[in-house]
Every structure is written in C-alpha cells, then in structure tokens.
Amino acid sequence: MVSTFDYDAAFARNLGWVTEEEQKTLRQKRIAIAGMGGVGGVHLTTLARLGIGAFNISDFDTFDLVNFNRQAGATMAALGRPKVDVLAEMALEINPELKIERFPEGVSDANLDRFLDGVDLYVDGLDFFCFEARRATFAACRRKGVPAITAAPLGLGVAFLAFMPDSMSFEDYFGLEGCDEWEMAIRFLLGLSPAMLQRSYLADQSRVNLAEHRGPSTVAACQLCAGVTATEALKILLGRGMLRPAPWGYQFDAYRNRLVRTWRPGGNRNPIQRLALLIARGQLRRMQGGGERRG
C-alpha cells in the first residue's frame, strides 16, 4: 500500500482530458470559495481532486443536523464543528500539499481584499440569502479583475453564470441596488434561472418561504453544481473551451432531462425578464399569503 503522497500519481487520471503541462498549471492556481455549505464544500473537494494547488475558503457556520441531506462534511463526527475546518481537513486528506487559507469569520468588507489576494478565480458558495455579502464579493472581484462564477442548486438541477472582468457585472445583471430583501430574492432567483425549469415539479409549495429564508434543497443539485463549476473553472484557468459569460447563462435540469441556454441582455432589466419578474412576484405572494412588496 502506498503510504506517501505523490501529486503526479494522485492526479494522473486527469491526464488525457488535460495535458501534463495543463495539470502543472492547475497545481499553481489559487481559487477562493466563500461558503462551505451545500455547494461550497463539494466545490472544494471536487476542485481539489482536479489538482488545484491552493484555496482561500470562508465560512462562519458550524455543522448541524439540517445540513445532512446535502452538505459535504456533514456527519455525526462533525456536528458543532466549524465548516471551514472540517472541509479544510477533507481537502488536505485528498492533497496534503494543498495551500489553504481559512477565513472562519466569513467574508466582509474588512477582509475581502485579503480573501481575494493572489486569487485566479472566485467560486460562489454563499447561502442563497446572503445578498449583501455576495454583492460585495462580486464587486470586489470586479475591482481586482478576478473572474467570478456561480452555480445554483435549483430543484434537481443547476443554473450557471460567469462574470468575467470584461463582461457584464454581477450588479448590472441582477439589478439589486435599492431593493428590499424580498425583492432581491426574486431578482436573484429569476436572474439565475430565467427558464425556471425546476418550478414545474415542486411537490410541496409550503416548503418555500422567502421571508423565513427557507427553501428545499437536494444533494443531487449540489453534486451537479460541483461538476459544472469544476468544468467551467478548468476552462477559465486553462484559457480553452467555450465560455459565454453573463448575460449568457444556462440551466440543466436532470429531473426534466432538459438543458436551456439563456441570454438576457440587460439582465433583469430586459423586457422579457421584467415580465417574468412581475409574474413571479404575483405567484410568490399567492403562495405565501399575499402582502405588498416593492423593489
């Protein structure tokens, strides 16, 4: 049995889909991931298996039983432990040579410059409702010229968007400025998935409550997000393959066996998207007992 770690041997099976030189390039890259929960944790372990050599990871939360249905690292042994520590340990078990900087306080204006320092790519793993932290992080990526990607676990599928330094910005696409939290949730959801493929098979609408920051989730979607993110990360870091940044995006829904590419010039300001937002507001009000909301 092999008792010592060897990078070349550990990631030799990547070769063929990447060249030896490209694998060496991946080893020199650093990726920042904010959030070690549903998607963030599996992003880390998947990208570690791709052979990425360094990470900055952040999360202020600890593991709880409600995480068990989907989160990498959520086990009985991890209950009450900081997610950032559990996931760092898991990644180091995959590659003991990893360079990992932990940010156990999460991300904020106070540490974003340090969190993104020397980073080649940012991967969004923040909780759906962390709107202000997400806006600040994507804005900081824009200022520092760091490519930023997000893959949302929706239903039994994934919706993907990329924001490159020279493409449409996160804020221009989603248009969250001046919105209350309820409106931001609707705009973020519809911006992520203009096709809303997941809507047709929601089995229990009572499990969705934006005001209470509550919604269903699945491990299938989180795993799909990790695969998509690793693939898009590889293309960005190696500079090859087709990449269509925002206002382009795509959603794949495994339950419906459908892939839809989306294009929303102007983002949520697009006339088609504005109509979809109007319909979505009405549907959500009916689902959650009415009430006037304004964005």
ZATI-706884 format. One record per residue: residue in one letter; y, z, x of N, C-alpha, C in turn. Coordinates in steps of 0.1 Angstrom, whole numbers, padded with zeros to 4 digits, always signed. Example, Ala and Ser with C-alpha at 12.3 -4.5 7.8 and 13.67 -1.06 7.14 Angstrom:
# ZATI-706884
A-0057+0078+0132-0045+0078+0123-0033+0078+0132;S-0022+0071+0128-0011+0071+0137+0000+0079+0129;
# end
This chain:
# ZATI-706884
M-0012+0000+0008+0000+0000+0000+0013+0000+0009;V+0022-0008+0005+0035-0009+0012+0043+0004+0010;S+0047+0010+0021+0055+0023+0019+0069+0022+0023;T+0073+0011+0029+0087+0009+0033+0093-0003+0026;F+0106-0002+0024+0113-0013+0016+0117-0024+0026;D+0116-0036+0021+0120-0048+0028+0127-0057+0018;Y+0140-0060+0019+0147-0068+0009+0141-0081+0007;D+0138-0088+0018+0134-0102+0017+0121-0103+0009;A+0112-0093+0012+0099-0093+0005+0101-0089-0010;A+0110-0079-0012+0112-0074-0026+0117-0085-0035;F+0125-0094-0030+0132-0104-0039+0127-0118-0036;A+0116-0120-0029+0111-0133-0025+0108-0141-0037;R+0104-0135-0049+0100-0143-0060+0112-0149-0068;N+0124-0145-0064+0136-0152-0069+0138-0166-0063;L+0132-0167-0051+0134-0180-0043+0127-0191-0051;G+0133-0202-0051+0129-0214-0059+0139-0216-0069;W+0143-0206-0076+0154-0207-0086+0167-0204-0078;V+0167-0197-0067+0178-0197-0058+0173-0200-0044;T+0181-0205-0035+0177-0208-0022+0178-0195-0013;E+0172-0195-0001+0173-0184+0008+0187-0180+0011;E+0195-0190+0013+0209-0187+0016+0216-0181+0004;E+0213-0186-0008+0219-0181-0020+0215-0166-0022;Q+0202-0163-0019+0198-0149-0021+0205-0140-0011;K+0208-0145+0001+0216-0138+0011+0230-0136+0005;T+0236-0146-0002+0249-0145-0008+0249-0134-0018;L+0239-0133-0027+0238-0123-0037+0238-0109-0031;R+0231-0108-0020+0230-0095-0014+0243-0090-0009;Q+0253-0099-0007+0266-0095-0002+0276-0092-0013;K+0272-0094-0026+0281-0093-0037+0282-0079-0042;R+0293-0075-0048+0295-0063-0055+0300-0065-0069;I+0293-0059-0078+0296-0060-0093+0300-0047-0098;A+0310-0047-0106+0314-0034-0113+0309-0035-0128;I+0304-0024-0132+0299-0023-0146+0305-0010-0152;A+0313-0012-0162+0318+0000-0169+0309+0003-0181;G+0303+0015-0182+0294+0019-0193+0280+0017-0188;M+0273+0028-0189+0258+0028-0185+0250+0031-0198;G+0254+0027-0209+0247+0029-0222+0238+0018-0225;G+0239+0013-0238+0230+0003-0243+0228-0009-0235;V+0239-0016-0231+0238-0028-0223+0241-0025-0208;G+0250-0016-0206+0254-0013-0192+0242-0009-0183;G+0233+0000-0187+0222+0004-0179+0213-0007-0176;V+0209-0015-0186+0200-0026-0184+0206-0037-0176;H+0220-0039-0177+0227-0048-0168+0224-0044-0153;L+0226-0031-0151+0225-0026-0137+0211-0029-0131;T+0201-0025-0139+0187-0026-0133+0183-0041-0132;T+0188-0049-0142+0185-0064-0141+0192-0070-0129;L+0204-0067-0127+0212-0073-0116+0207-0068-0103;A+0202-0055-0102+0196-0050-0090+0184-0058-0087;R+0176-0062-0097+0164-0070-0094+0167-0084-0091;L+0179-0089-0094+0184-0102-0090+0187-0102-0075;G+0189-0090-0069+0192-0088-0055+0206-0086-0052;I+0214-0083-0062+0228-0079-0059+0228-0067-0050;G+0237-0067-0040+0237-0056-0030+0245-0044-0032;A+0255-0045-0041+0265-0033-0043+0270-0033-0057;F+0272-0021-0062+0278-0019-0075+0288-0007-0075;N+0297-0009-0084+0306+0002-0089+0302+0005-0104;I+0298+0017-0107+0293+0020-0121+0301+0032-0126;S+0304+0031-0139+0311+0042-0145+0305+0046-0158;D+0306+0059-0162+0303+0064-0175+0305+0079-0174;F+0311+0085-0185+0313+0100-0185+0303+0107-0194;D+0294+0099-0200+0285+0105-0210+0272+0110-0204;T+0264+0117-0212+0251+0122-0209+0241+0117-0219;F+0228+0116-0215+0218+0111-0224+0215+0121-0235;D+0212+0115-0247+0209+0122-0259+0198+0115-0266;L+0191+0121-0276+0180+0115-0283+0184+0102-0290;V+0197+0102-0295+0201+0090-0302+0202+0077-0294;N+0200+0079-0281+0200+0068-0271+0187+0062-0269;F+0176+0068-0274+0162+0064-0271+0158+0051-0276;N+0165+0046-0286+0160+0033-0292+0164+0021-0284;R+0173+0023-0274+0178+0011-0267+0182+0012-0253;Q+0185+0024-0248+0192+0026-0235+0182+0028-0224;A+0184+0020-0213+0177+0021-0201+0180+0035-0195;G+0170+0043-0191+0172+0056-0186+0171+0067-0196;A+0170+0064-0209+0169+0074-0220+0155+0079-0221;T+0152+0090-0215+0138+0096-0215+0140+0111-0217;M+0129+0117-0220+0129+0132-0222+0134+0139-0209;A+0130+0133-0198+0134+0139-0185+0149+0138-0182;A+0156+0128-0189+0170+0125-0187+0179+0132-0197;L+0173+0139-0207+0182+0145-0217+0192+0154-0211;G+0205+0152-0214+0215+0161-0209+0221+0157-0196;R+0214+0148-0189+0219+0144-0176+0229+0132-0177;P+0238+0132-0167+0248+0121-0167+0242+0107-0166;K+0246+0098-0175+0240+0085-0174+0243+0078-0161;V+0254+0080-0155+0258+0073-0143+0248+0078-0131;D+0244+0090-0132+0234+0095-0121+0220+0090-0124;V+0216+0090-0136+0202+0086-0139+0201+0071-0136;L+0210+0063-0140+0209+0048-0137+0211+0045-0123;A+0219+0052-0116+0221+0050-0101+0207+0053-0094;E+0201+0063-0098+0187+0067-0093+0177+0056-0096;M+0177+0051-0108+0168+0040-0112+0171+0027-0103;A+0183+0024-0101+0187+0012-0093+0183+0014-0079;L+0184+0026-0074+0181+0029-0060+0166+0029-0058;E+0158+0032-0068+0144+0030-0068+0139+0016-0067;I+0147+0007-0072+0145-0008-0071+0149-0013-0057;N+0160-0008-0053+0165-0013-0039+0172-0001-0033;P+0165+0006-0024+0170+0018-0017+0182+0015-0008;E+0185+0002-0005+0196-0002+0003+0209-0004-0004;L+0208-0003-0018+0220-0006-0026+0231+0003-0022;K+0243-0003-0022+0256+0005-0021+0261+0007-0035;I+0261+0019-0040+0265+0023-0053+0276+0033-0053;E+0288+0030-0059+0298+0040-0060+0299+0044-0075;R+0298+0057-0077+0298+0062-0091+0312+0066-0095;F+0315+0064-0108+0327+0069-0114+0323+0077-0126;P+0320+0090-0124+0315+0098-0135+0326+0102-0146;E+0338+0099-0143+0349+0101-0152+0351+0090-0161;G+0344+0079-0160+0346+0067-0168+0357+0059-0161;V+0362+0049-0169+0374+0041-0164+0386+0044-0171;S+0397+0044-0164+0410+0047-0169+0421+0041-0161;D+0433+0041-0165+0444+0036-0157+0445+0042-0143;A+0441+0055-0142+0441+0062-0130+0432+0057-0119;N+0421+0051-0123+0411+0047-0113+0407+0032-0114;L+0413+0024-0122+0409+0011-0124+0410+0002-0111;D+0421+0005-0104+0423-0003-0091+0412+0000-0081;R+0408+0013-0080+0397+0017-0071+0383+0011-0077;F+0382+0012-0090+0369+0007-0096+0367-0007-0094;L+0378-0015-0093+0377-0030-0091+0379-0034-0077;D+0381-0025-0068+0384-0028-0054+0372-0035-0047;G+0374-0047-0042+0364-0054-0035+0353-0060-0044;V+0355-0060-0057+0345-0065-0066+0346-0080-0068;D+0334-0086-0069+0333-0100-0071+0331-0104-0086;L+0327-0095-0094+0325-0097-0108+0326-0084-0116;Y+0332-0085-0128+0331-0073-0137+0322-0076-0149;V+0313-0067-0152+0304-0068-0164+0308-0057-0173;D+0311-0061-0186+0315-0051-0196+0302-0045-0202;G+0302-0031-0201+0291-0024-0207+0296-0012-0216;L+0309-0013-0219+0316-0002-0226+0311-0002-0241;D+0311+0010-0247+0308+0011-0261+0317+0002-0269;F+0312-0003-0280+0319-0013-0289+0333-0007-0292;F+0334+0005-0295+0347+0011-0300+0357+0015-0289;C+0354+0013-0276+0362+0017-0265+0373+0006-0263;F+0381+0004-0273+0391-0007-0272+0401-0006-0262;E+0408+0006-0261+0418+0007-0251+0413+0006-0237;A+0402+0013-0234+0396+0012-0220+0392-0002-0217;R+0387-0009-0227+0382-0023-0225+0395-0032-0222;R+0405-0030-0230+0417-0038-0228+0423-0036-0215;A+0424-0023-0211+0429-0020-0197+0421-0026-0186;T+0408-0026-0188+0399-0030-0177+0400-0046-0176;F+0399-0053-0187+0401-0067-0186+0414-0071-0181;A+0425-0064-0185+0438-0067-0180+0439-0065-0164;A+0432-0054-0160+0432-0052-0145+0424-0063-0138;C+0413-0067-0144+0406-0078-0138+0415-0091-0137;R+0422-0093-0147+0431-0105-0147+0442-0104-0136;R+0447-0092-0134+0457-0090-0123+0451-0091-0110;K+0439-0087-0108+0433-0087-0095+0424-0100-0092;G+0424-0109-0102+0417-0121-0100+0402-0120-0100;V+0397-0110-0108+0382-0107-0108+0376-0114-0121;P+0367-0122-0120+0360-0128-0132+0354-0116-0140;A+0355-0117-0153+0350-0107-0162+0342-0113-0174;I+0330-0107-0176+0321-0112-0187+0317-0101-0196;T+0314-0105-0208+0309-0095-0218+0298-0102-0226;A+0287-0095-0228+0276-0099-0237+0273-0088-0247;A+0276-0091-0260+0275-0081-0270+0261-0082-0277;P+0255-0070-0279+0242-0069-0286+0245-0069-0301;L+0243-0080-0308+0245-0081-0322+0233-0084-0330;G+0229-0075-0338+0216-0077-0346+0204-0078-0336;L+0197-0089-0336+0186-0092-0327+0190-0104-0319;G+0202-0104-0313+0207-0115-0305+0218-0110-0296;V+0225-0120-0290+0235-0118-0280+0247-0128-0283;A+0259-0123-0281+0271-0131-0281+0278-0130-0268;F+0281-0141-0261+0286-0141-0248+0300-0147-0247;L+0309-0141-0238+0322-0146-0235+0325-0144-0220;A+0331-0153-0214+0335-0152-0200+0351-0154-0199;F+0357-0145-0191+0371-0146-0188+0373-0148-0173;M+0377-0160-0169+0379-0163-0155+0394-0161-0152;P+0397-0159-0139+0411-0157-0135+0421-0168-0140;D+0416-0180-0141+0424-0192-0145+0421-0197-0159;S+0414-0189-0167+0411-0193-0181+0419-0184-0191;M+0417-0186-0203+0424-0178-0214+0421-0163-0211;S+0430-0154-0213+0428-0140-0210+0422-0133-0222;F+0416-0121-0220+0410-0113-0230+0420-0110-0241;E+0432-0106-0237+0442-0102-0248+0446-0114-0256;D+0448-0126-0249+0452-0138-0256+0441-0142-0266;Y+0429-0140-0262+0418-0145-0271+0416-0135-0283;F+0416-0122-0280+0413-0113-0291+0425-0109-0299;G+0437-0109-0293+0449-0105-0300+0450-0091-0306;L+0447-0081-0298+0445-0068-0303+0459-0060-0302;E+0469-0065-0296+0481-0058-0295+0487-0055-0308;G+0491-0042-0310+0498-0038-0322+0488-0035-0334;C+0475-0036-0332+0465-0034-0343+0461-0019-0343;D+0458-0014-0355+0451-0001-0356+0436-0003-0352;E+0429+0008-0351+0415+0008-0346+0407-0001-0355;W+0408+0001-0368+0400-0006-0378+0402-0021-0376;E+0414-0026-0375+0417-0040-0373+0412-0045-0359;M+0413-0037-0349+0408-0041-0336+0393-0043-0337;A+0386-0034-0344+0371-0035-0346+0368-0049-0352;I+0375-0052-0362+0372-0065-0369+0375-0077-0360;R+0387-0076-0353+0390-0088-0345+0381-0089-0333;F+0376-0077-0327+0367-0078-0316+0354-0084-0321;L+0349-0079-0332+0336-0084-0337+0336-0099-0340;L+0347-0103-0347+0347-0118-0351+0350-0126-0338;G+0358-0121-0329+0361-0128-0317+0348-0130-0308;L+0340-0119-0308+0327-0120-0301+0318-0130-0307;S+0317-0130-0320+0307-0138-0327+0313-0146-0339;P+0321-0156-0336+0327-0164-0347+0316-0169-0357;A+0304-0172-0352+0293-0177-0361+0287-0166-0369;M+0288-0153-0365+0282-0142-0372+0268-0144-0377;L+0260-0149-0368+0246-0152-0371+0238-0140-0376;Q+0242-0128-0371+0235-0116-0374+0237-0111-0389;R+0247-0115-0395+0252-0110-0408+0241-0112-0419;S+0234-0123-0418+0225-0126-0430+0213-0117-0431;Y+0209-0110-0420+0197-0102-0421+0199-0087-0420;L+0212-0082-0421+0214-0068-0421+0207-0061-0433;A+0198-0053-0430+0189-0047-0440+0195-0036-0448;D+0204-0028-0442+0210-0017-0449+0225-0016-0445;Q+0233-0020-0454+0248-0021-0451+0254-0007-0449;S+0248+0003-0455+0253+0017-0454+0253+0022-0440;R+0245+0015-0431+0245+0020-0417+0256+0015-0408;V+0265+0007-0414+0277+0002-0407+0289+0009-0413;N+0296+0016-0404+0308+0023-0408+0318+0023-0396;L+0328+0014-0397+0337+0013-0386+0346+0025-0384;A+0349+0032-0395+0358+0044-0394+0351+0055-0387;E+0338+0056-0388+0330+0066-0382+0324+0062-0369;H+0328+0050-0364+0322+0045-0351+0307+0044-0352;R+0302+0039-0363+0288+0039-0364+0283+0025-0368;G+0272+0021-0361+0265+0008-0365+0252+0008-0359;P+0243+0000-0364+0229-0001-0359+0228-0009-0346;S+0218-0007-0339+0216-0014-0326+0201-0015-0323;T+0197-0025-0314+0183-0027-0311+0181-0029-0296;V+0170-0025-0291+0167-0028-0277+0165-0042-0275;A+0160-0050-0285+0158-0064-0283+0171-0071-0279;A+0182-0067-0286+0195-0073-0283+0200-0069-0269;C+0198-0057-0266+0203-0052-0252+0195-0060-0241;Q+0182-0062-0243+0175-0069-0233+0179-0084-0232;L+0182-0090-0244+0187-0103-0244+0201-0104-0236;C+0209-0094-0239+0222-0094-0232+0221-0093-0217;A+0211-0086-0212+0209-0084-0198+0205-0097-0192;G+0196-0105-0199+0191-0117-0193+0203-0128-0193;V+0210-0128-0204+0222-0137-0204+0232-0134-0193;T+0235-0121-0192+0245-0116-0182+0241-0119-0168;A+0228-0117-0165+0223-0120-0151+0224-0135-0148;T+0221-0143-0158+0222-0157-0156+0236-0162-0154;E+0245-0157-0162+0259-0161-0161+0265-0156-0148;A+0261-0143-0144+0266-0137-0132+0261-0146-0120;L+0249-0150-0120+0244-0158-0109+0252-0171-0108;K+0255-0178-0119+0263-0190-0118+0277-0187-0113;I+0283-0176-0117+0297-0173-0112+0297-0170-0097;L+0287-0161-0093+0287-0157-0079+0283-0167-0069;L+0274-0177-0074+0270-0188-0065+0278-0200-0067;G+0286-0201-0077+0295-0212-0079+0288-0225-0083;R+0277-0223-0090+0270-0235-0095+0265-0233-0109;G+0262-0244-0116+0258-0244-0130+0270-0244-0139;M+0268-0248-0152+0279-0250-0162+0284-0236-0167;L+0297-0234-0166+0303-0222-0171+0315-0226-0180;R+0314-0222-0193+0325-0225-0202+0332-0212-0206;P+0343-0209-0200+0350-0196-0203+0357-0197-0216;A+0362-0185-0221+0370-0185-0233+0381-0195-0232;P+0384-0202-0244+0380-0199-0257+0366-0204-0261;W+0358-0209-0251+0344-0212-0254+0336-0199-0254;G+0325-0199-0261+0315-0188-0261+0302-0193-0268;Y+0292-0184-0268+0280-0188-0275+0273-0176-0280;Q+0265-0178-0291+0257-0167-0296+0243-0172-0298;F+0233-0164-0293+0219-0167-0296+0213-0156-0304;D+0207-0160-0315+0201-0150-0324+0186-0153-0324;A+0178-0144-0318+0163-0145-0317+0157-0145-0331;Y+0162-0136-0340+0157-0135-0353+0157-0148-0361;R+0169-0154-0360+0171-0167-0367+0167-0179-0359;N+0163-0177-0347+0160-0189-0338+0171-0199-0337;R+0183-0193-0335+0195-0202-0335+0204-0199-0323;L+0209-0210-0318+0219-0210-0307+0231-0217-0312;V+0243-0211-0312+0255-0217-0316+0266-0216-0305;R+0271-0227-0301+0282-0227-0291+0295-0226-0300;T+0305-0218-0296+0317-0216-0303+0329-0220-0295;W+0339-0225-0301+0352-0229-0295+0363-0226-0304;R+0371-0216-0300+0382-0211-0308+0395-0212-0300;P+0401-0224-0298+0414-0225-0292+0424-0215-0298;G+0431-0207-0291+0440-0197-0296+0433-0184-0300;G+0419-0184-0298+0412-0172-0301+0413-0168-0315;N+0416-0155-0318+0418-0150-0332+0430-0156-0339;R+0438-0163-0332+0450-0169-0338+0446-0183-0344;N+0435-0188-0340+0430-0201-0345+0429-0201-0360;P+0434-0211-0367+0434-0211-0382+0420-0208-0388;I+0409-0214-0382+0396-0211-0388+0393-0196-0386;Q+0397-0191-0374+0394-0177-0372+0402-0168-0381;R+0414-0171-0383+0423-0163-0392+0417-0162-0406;L+0411-0173-0411+0405-0173-0424+0392-0165-0424;A+0384-0166-0413+0372-0157-0411+0376-0143-0411;L+0387-0139-0404+0391-0125-0404+0395-0120-0418;L+0402-0128-0425+0406-0125-0439+0394-0122-0447;I+0384-0130-0446+0371-0128-0454+0364-0116-0449;A+0364-0114-0436+0357-0102-0431+0363-0089-0435;R+0376-0089-0435+0383-0077-0440+0379-0073-0454;G+0379-0083-0462+0375-0080-0476+0361-0076-0478;Q+0352-0082-0470+0338-0078-0471+0336-0064-0466;L+0343-0060-0455+0341-0047-0450+0347-0036-0459;R+0358-0039-0465+0364-0030-0475+0355-0027-0486;R+0348-0038-0491+0339-0036-0502+0327-0028-0498;M+0322-0030-0486+0310-0023-0480+0313-0008-0479;Q+0326-0005-0475+0329+0009-0472+0339+0015-0482;G+0339+0010-0494+0346+0018-0504+0360+0015-0506;G+0365+0003-0501+0379-0001-0503+0388+0006-0493;G+0401+0006-0497+0411+0011-0488+0419+0000-0481;E+0432+0002-0480+0441-0008-0474+0442-0006-0459;R+0440-0017-0452+0441-0016-0437+0450-0028-0433;R+0458-0026-0423+0467-0036-0419+0466-0038-0404;G+0467-0050-0399+0466-0053-0385+0479-0059-0380;
# end
